[in-house]
Amino acid sequence: MKKASVRSRLVIVSVLNVLVAMVLATSPMPRITPEVSAQTSQAALEVMTIIPAMNVYAGGATIRGNLVSMGSAAAVRVLFEYGIDTRYGSLTQTQELKAAGPFTATLTGLAANTTYHYGAKAVSSSGQALGNDGAFTTPAPIDFPLVSPQNCPG
């Protein structure tokens, strides 16, 4: 009887381990990796992705970020990573900010009816920070009927 009880407990622990591993594998993990100074307690470089994207149309969108803290840097380079999944694959032009605040990038040449992921990124001489993942879907293009003198009543 005692062996069955121990075996049951092992099965329960194994099942719980599998469930925790599944949750961790499917849950989005925070992408913020602020700079860390081992010797001082400086303010950390911090950036965030602003969701939702703006002006989304069949071929593009405007994405937004906010440089929350520059850490100890006098200037910080900001940009966005974007693509059809969270591996991104494309980068926007880099912008240099000399103060914390919002920044945007306009994406063009995107495929219609497609979901895109994006994340803000800040880079300084002492480290980098990545914002959380945002996503938007470009709409399908709108087809307007062709109007010509031949198909107009009149």
N, C-alpha and C positions, 0 to 999 in steps of 0.2 A: 504494500500500500504506500509506503513512504517513497519508493522509487517512482511510482506513477505520479506522485505529487511533484517531485523534483523535475521529472520529465515534462509535465504540464507547464511548470514555471519556465523552463527553458524554451518551450515552444512559444509561450506568450512573449517572452523577452525577444526572441528572434523575430516574431511578427511585428512587434513594436519597432525594432530596429529597421526593418524593411519599410514600414510606413513612414518613419522619420526621414529615411533616405529619399523616399519618393517625394515627400513634401519639400525637402530642401532642393531636390533636383528640378522641381517645377515652379518653385517660388522665385520671383525676381529678387535678386540680391541687390542691395544698395551699391551704386557705382561711385560713391563719393570716396575718394582716397586723398584726403588733404595732406599737405606737406607736413612732415614731422621733424622737429628739431630735438635731437637727443640731449642737447646741452642747455637750451633755453626754453622758455615757455612763451614763444612768440605766438601771435595770432595766426591761425592756419589759413591757407589759401582755400577758398570755398566758392563753388559755382553751383548753380541749379538750373535745370531745364524748366522752362515755363510751358505748361500745358494748358490749353490746347494750342496747336499751331493756328496761324491766322491766314486769311485770304487763300484758302485751299481751293484749287481749281483743277481741272483735268490734267494739266501739265506742270503744276508747281504749287508752291506754298511758301509762306514766310514763317520761319521758326524763330523762337525767342529763348533767350537765356538771361540770367542775372548773375553778375559777379558779386557775390555777397561780401567777400572779404579778400583783400589783396595780400593778406599775410604781411610779411615785412618787405615785400617788393615795391619798387617805385613805379614799375610798369608791368602789366600782365598781358600776355597774348591769349586771346580767346578765339574759339572756333567751334564748329559743330561737326560731329561724325554722324553720318546718316546712311541708310540703305534699306533693303527689303526685309532684313531681320536684325537682331541685336548684335550681329557681328559687324554691322554697318558696312564698311568697305569704301565709303567716299568721305571726303572732307570738304568743308567750305573754305573760303579765303580766310586767312588769319587777320584779326583786327587787334590793334594794340590799345589797351585802356590804361589810363593813368589815374583812374579813380574807380571805385566800385560802382556798379550800376548796371542797367539793362543793356542788352545788345541783341541784334537780330541778323538773320541771313535770309536771303531770298533764294529758294531753290527753283530752278527751271529745267525743262527737258525731262520731266518725270513721266512715267507711264500712267495712263488713265486707269481708273478702277483698280488701284494697287495700294496696298498698305505699306507705309514707310515708317521706319523707326529712326529716332534721332536722339542725340545726347550732347549737352554742352560740355566743353572742355576748356580748362584754363591752364596755362603753362607759365611758370616764372623761373628765374634762375635757381630757385631753391626747391622746386617740385612741381607737381601737377595735381589737378583736381578734376574729377569727372562728375557730371550731373547725372541725375536719374534718367531712365529711358522714357521717352515720349513716343507717341505714335499717332499717325493720321492716315486717312485713306483718301486718295484722290478720286473724285467722282468720275463716272463714265461720261464721255463727251456727249453733248446735246446735238442731236441731228435735227436740223431745221428742214422742212420740205422745200424743195427747189421751186421757186415761183418764176414762171416765164409767161410771155404773152399767149402762148399756145394753151396753157392750162388755166388761164384766168377767165372767169365768166365775164361776158361783157359785150 
